[in-house]
Amino acid sequence: MQEQTLLDDHLDWLEAESIYIIREVVAQCANPAMLFSGGKDSIVMFHLARKAFQFGDRPVKLPFPILHIDTGHNYKEVIEFRDQRAAELGERLIVRSVEDSMKRGTVVLKSEDESRNKHQSVTLLEAIEEFGFDCCIGGARRDEEKARAKERIMSFRDEFGQWDPKNQRPELWNLYNARSHKGENIRAFPISNWTEMDVWQYIEREKLALPSIYFAHQRDVVMRAGSIVPVNVPLASGEVINQPKTGEEVINMQVRFRTVGDITCTAPVISDADTISKIVLETATTTITERGATRLDDQTSDASMEQRKKEGYF
């Protein structure tokens, strides 16, 4: 009983801090948007935003749209969840695709099978310019990756959408500065101080719905460079991508995803956790970080995430 009380107090503190940050964004920014992919972190952030503007029994209507930058290679289950959730709650969902940037010529792939993940930066900056957003609220956490650990809660981006880790505003005494000039942008991160464990325990407490791929299921995979890589993956469009390479053995394995993103760079982990309680227990005992175990694009170099963020990434 005492342990549950301590846990609730901890989650209540994190929730209150995040709600405060979201309200600060709305108070200081003229035209914000919330990034929503249908992944667990954005689901938690979306839930917090609705709590931030809930008054009694009055229906909640967020004072900003939700925005997804779609690579076109996202998992079908996540895209379907994204659309269903936005429709259920009557929120304005804006989707901009890397494929559209490719048609415009602003994104050019080096090869047909190159991951589109890093190219989301271009499409995001184009969406910010199109709608005149002065702040994008994101679900990044400091425990995910060391470049994200450097980021302020209100992260300033210049008129080119660039992030300079050496030129950030102080955030003393929980005072946040979201002011920007025309053309500049703020990225706000309300769940910066949460951990992966906090997210799962909050999801369990709040009984939040999730895409099915977060739970253990059977999937065709291959072992590639020490990682489990899903193959023959169907898209929402009906196309099947990630064909196995010559000589690779396809294995049907029970896995789940700790994080979700572009299919070409998001790997699952072996797991029998088919409930949130089991996921919480599994998270408590793992010795590998969330992105270290599952994000193939972060394994190219120690500075890969930082370089992408400097170019405008989430």
Secondary structure, 3 states (H helix, E strand, C coil): CHHHHHHHHHHHHHHHHHHHHHHHHHHHCCCEEEECCCCHHHHHHHHHHHHHCCCCCCCCCCCCCEEEEECCCECHHHHHHHHHHHHHHCCCEEEEEHHHHHHHCCCCCCCCCCCCHHHHHHHHHHHHHHHCCCEEECCCCCCCCHHHHCCCCEEEECCCCCCCCCCCCCCHHHCCCCCCCCCCEEEECCCCCCCHHHHHHHHHHHCCCCCHHHCCEEEEEEEECCEEEECCEECCCCCEECCCCCCCCCEEEEEECCCCCEHHHECCEECCCCCHHHHHHHHHHCCCCHHHHHEHHHHCCCCHHHHHHHCCCC
